[in-house]
Structures are given as C-alpha cells and as structure tokens.
C-alpha cells in the first residue's frame, strides 16, 4: 500500500517549511494546494516557494496559469491526480501541501468537483438574505474561497455556496493511504507570526501589485480578491496609507487564519502537530 501525505493548516503556520523538511527526510515531492500560488506573478506576496526550494525538492502545480485563466476545483483535481500518479511512478512520496480547503480535499479524493447548475433552494434562500448572511454561509462552506471575495460580491459568493453544497464525497483511490498532518500553534503565537510575516512581505506585495496592474484587468481582478494584494492595490490607489494598509493586511490575514482553522477542524483522522516538530521524528507507517 502506497503512502500519500497531506499537510494543511492556517496561513503563516509554517506549512511550506515543514513540507520541505518532510520531503527531504523521506524522499517526497510537494504538490501545491494553494489557490493563489497556482498563478504566475503572485510570488513573494503569496509566500510561494523560491527557486532554491524548488531546486532542492520537486514542486508541482506552481506557476501553471496566468491570472486570466479560471482554474476550477475540477481542473485542479485532474492536475493534482496526474501529479500524484507521476510522483508514485518514480517511487516518490506525494506530499500535498496548502491551505485552500476545496483544492486539498479534491487532491485527497474526498470531494467530487463538477460543474453545478443553479440550486433553486439556495436561490430562494438568497433572495431574502443580506450580503453579510451570504458571505457568512460561504465562509462556513469554503473559508479560503470566501476570503478571496469581497463581502459585497454577491454573485460569486452565491455560486461558491452552490458549488460547495453540491459537491459530494468521492471514493478513495484503492491501494493508497493518506496520512493527514494538520499544523497548529496557540492563537497568540500564530497571530504574532502573521503580523511579522505581513511586515516582511509588505514591500514585495506593493511591488508585485504594481507589476500585476501593468499586466491588465485579469491580473488586477485576481489581486483585488486576494488578501494582501487587495490592500496593496488600495494603497497604490491612494485609498490607504502604507501603515493603514499593512494593518489591514494583518487583520484580514488573522481573519483568514481563523476561518481556515474552523474548516480544518472538521477534517477526520488528522494528526495535529506544531510546525517545529522535526519531520524525522514522525513515525510513518
């Protein structure tokens, strides 16, 4: 029986560093499950692994699309399954790592992602619901997806609710076993990490946001739905000072982390660890 590993947890908890150390220790290869790192141009601001890390350990599904391309959960699932099979063909161990809930569950084979028609029941509920109520329901179903949307983006939030509600369980692939590793820290420690990382990434967020603006409407639209880049665009446009924008990045990232933790707490059969546990101490069976 082949082993597959999933590493997940809230933003800034240390998933990339942990996955890299684990891959080095066991001869693994990393499959990205972060919905932003898929896109070219969203690099330092999304904490995407750099060239040195990718040279050291093989990474898959990074920089595979331009911002104008819509990588759906269904498309991602096919790409992830192909990458996992290819890693196993080379006798490697796949390590799916990221914080985008639906993407990671699609890679695990726990969700069936397919195009969903409008749901009459959801539409009737939404007709009497406020934007805030729709946003809260979307955040409960897909925290990472909702975090990339504005609370006033009613049409996209509604479709997110419909898609999440119509996705169902998939049968697990035979002959493979998933080891699920959730990374966590005490909330105060996690929030300090978030604030410190935002300070370190802020100059890169501004520079990359300026580059994305030059690439046209599709890149601007994606940046405007992504925490960090969204606030950098508001600063560049003169709406926020640098100090106010940075504080907003920190606040919104903390909110994102809280939603991600709520999402992952529902994941069964998870081994919860601190990110500083040496991977070689894990007993992989």
Secondary structure, DSSP 8 states (H G I E B T S, - for coil): -EEEEEEEESTTSSHHHHHHHHHHHHTEEEEE--TTTTBTT--GGGT---HHHHHHS-EESSS-B-TTS---HHHHHHHHHHHHHHHHHTT-EEEEE-S-HHHHHHHHT--B-------HHHHHHHHT--HHHHHHHHHHH-HHHHHTS-TT-HHHHHHHHHHHHH-B-----TTEEEEEEEE---HHHHHHHHHHHHHHHHHHHHHHHHHHHHT-HHHHHHHHTSTTHHHHHHHHTTSS-HHHHHHHHHHHHHHHHHHHHHHHTT-SSEEEE-TTS-GGGS---
